Amino acid sequence: MVELYSLRWCPYCAKVENKLESLDLDYERHTVSPFRFRRSDVKAVSGQSDVPVLVDSKNDVAGMAESDDIVDYLERTYG
Protein backbone atom coordinates (compact mmCIF):
# COMPACT_ATOMS: atom_id res chain seq x y z
CA MET A 1 0.00 0.00 0.00
CA VAL A 2 1.23 3.46 -0.93
CA GLU A 3 0.49 6.28 1.50
CA LEU A 4 1.14 9.97 1.06
CA TYR A 5 1.29 12.49 3.88
CA SER A 6 0.51 15.85 2.37
CA LEU A 7 -0.79 19.32 2.99
CA ARG A 8 -3.54 21.05 1.05
CA TRP A 9 -2.29 23.75 -1.30
CA CYS A 10 1.29 22.47 -1.11
CA PRO A 11 2.85 22.59 -4.61
CA TYR A 12 5.41 19.90 -3.72
CA CYS A 13 2.64 17.60 -2.51
CA ALA A 14 0.64 18.30 -5.68
CA LYS A 15 3.66 17.32 -7.76
CA VAL A 16 3.76 13.91 -6.06
CA GLU A 17 -0.02 13.46 -6.29
CA ASN A 18 0.10 14.25 -10.00
CA LYS A 19 2.73 11.56 -10.49
CA LEU A 20 0.71 9.03 -8.50
CA GLU A 21 -2.34 9.80 -10.62
CA SER A 22 -0.44 9.73 -13.90
CA LEU A 23 0.83 6.26 -12.98
CA ASP A 24 -2.73 5.27 -12.04
CA LEU A 25 -1.61 4.14 -8.58
CA ASP A 26 -4.04 3.66 -5.75
CA TYR A 27 -2.84 5.44 -2.64
CA GLU A 28 -4.08 6.59 0.71
CA ARG A 29 -3.76 10.31 1.34
CA HIS A 30 -3.19 11.59 4.86
CA THR A 31 -3.91 15.30 5.01
CA VAL A 32 -1.77 16.82 7.75
CA SER A 33 -2.06 19.95 9.82
CA PRO A 34 -0.65 23.17 8.40
CA PHE A 35 1.07 23.63 11.78
CA ARG A 36 4.36 21.75 11.94
CA PHE A 37 4.12 21.22 15.70
CA ARG A 38 0.93 19.21 15.09
CA ARG A 39 2.46 16.79 12.60
CA SER A 40 3.41 14.05 15.02
CA ASP A 41 2.13 11.44 12.56
CA VAL A 42 4.56 12.65 9.89
CA LYS A 43 7.41 12.86 12.39
CA ALA A 44 6.73 9.29 13.55
CA VAL A 45 6.99 8.04 9.98
CA SER A 46 9.88 10.11 8.65
CA GLY A 47 11.70 11.67 11.59
CA GLN A 48 10.87 15.19 10.41
CA SER A 49 7.74 17.30 9.94
CA ASP A 50 8.01 18.45 6.32
CA VAL A 51 5.69 17.15 3.62
CA PRO A 52 5.28 15.39 1.27
CA VAL A 53 6.24 12.05 2.77
CA LEU A 54 5.71 8.73 1.01
CA VAL A 55 5.29 5.31 2.56
CA ASP A 56 5.33 2.23 0.32
CA SER A 57 5.01 -0.82 2.53
CA LYS A 58 5.15 -3.18 -0.47
CA ASN A 59 8.73 -2.08 -1.12
CA ASP A 60 9.81 -1.35 2.46
CA VAL A 61 9.90 2.41 1.91
CA ALA A 62 9.03 4.21 5.11
CA GLY A 63 9.12 7.97 5.31
CA MET A 64 10.64 9.08 2.00
CA ALA A 65 10.70 12.87 1.85
CA GLU A 66 11.55 15.44 -0.86
CA SER A 67 9.15 15.62 -3.78
CA ASP A 68 11.82 15.14 -6.47
CA ASP A 69 13.12 11.99 -4.76
CA ILE A 70 9.58 10.65 -4.40
CA VAL A 71 8.70 11.33 -8.04
CA ASP A 72 11.94 9.65 -9.20
CA TYR A 73 11.24 6.65 -6.97
CA LEU A 74 7.66 6.32 -8.26
CA GLU A 75 8.81 6.51 -11.87
CA ARG A 76 11.56 3.91 -11.36
CA THR A 77 9.35 1.57 -9.37
CA TYR A 78 5.96 1.90 -11.04
CA GLY A 79 6.61 3.71 -14.32
ROKOLSE-716176 format. One line per 10 residues: number of its first residue (from 0); their letters; for each residue x, y, z of C-alpha. Coordinates in nm, 3 decimals. Example, Ala and Ser with C-alpha at 12.3 -4.5 7.8 and 13.67 -1.06 7.14 Angstrom:
<recs>
0 = AS = 1.230 -0.450 0.780; 1.367 -0.106 0.714
</recs>
This chain:
<recs>
0 = MVELYSLRWC = 0.000 0.000 0.000; 0.123 0.346 -0.093; 0.049 0.628 0.150; 0.114 0.997 0.106; 0.129 1.249 0.388; 0.051 1.585 0.237; -0.079 1.932 0.299; -0.354 2.105 0.105; -0.229 2.375 -0.130; 0.129 2.247 -0.111
10 = PYCAKVENKL = 0.285 2.259 -0.461; 0.541 1.990 -0.372; 0.264 1.760 -0.251; 0.064 1.830 -0.568; 0.366 1.732 -0.776; 0.376 1.391 -0.606; -0.002 1.346 -0.629; 0.010 1.425 -1.000; 0.273 1.156 -1.049; 0.071 0.903 -0.850
20 = ESLDLDYERH = -0.234 0.980 -1.062; -0.044 0.973 -1.390; 0.083 0.626 -1.298; -0.273 0.527 -1.204; -0.161 0.414 -0.858; -0.404 0.366 -0.575; -0.284 0.544 -0.264; -0.408 0.659 0.071; -0.376 1.031 0.134; -0.319 1.159 0.486
30 = TVSPFRFRRS = -0.391 1.530 0.501; -0.177 1.682 0.775; -0.206 1.995 0.982; -0.065 2.317 0.840; 0.107 2.363 1.178; 0.436 2.175 1.194; 0.412 2.122 1.570; 0.093 1.921 1.509; 0.246 1.679 1.260; 0.341 1.405 1.502
40 = DVKAVSGQSD = 0.213 1.144 1.256; 0.456 1.265 0.989; 0.741 1.286 1.239; 0.673 0.929 1.355; 0.699 0.804 0.998; 0.988 1.011 0.865; 1.170 1.167 1.159; 1.087 1.519 1.041; 0.774 1.730 0.994; 0.801 1.845 0.632
50 = VPVLVDSKND = 0.569 1.715 0.362; 0.528 1.539 0.127; 0.624 1.205 0.277; 0.571 0.873 0.101; 0.529 0.531 0.256; 0.533 0.223 0.032; 0.501 -0.082 0.253; 0.515 -0.318 -0.047; 0.873 -0.208 -0.112; 0.981 -0.135 0.246
60 = VAGMAESDDI = 0.990 0.241 0.191; 0.903 0.421 0.511; 0.912 0.797 0.531; 1.064 0.908 0.200; 1.070 1.287 0.185; 1.155 1.544 -0.086; 0.915 1.562 -0.378; 1.182 1.514 -0.647; 1.312 1.199 -0.476; 0.958 1.065 -0.440
70 = VDYLERTYG = 0.870 1.133 -0.804; 1.194 0.965 -0.920; 1.124 0.665 -0.697; 0.766 0.632 -0.826; 0.881 0.651 -1.187; 1.156 0.391 -1.136; 0.935 0.157 -0.937; 0.596 0.190 -1.104; 0.661 0.371 -1.432
</recs>
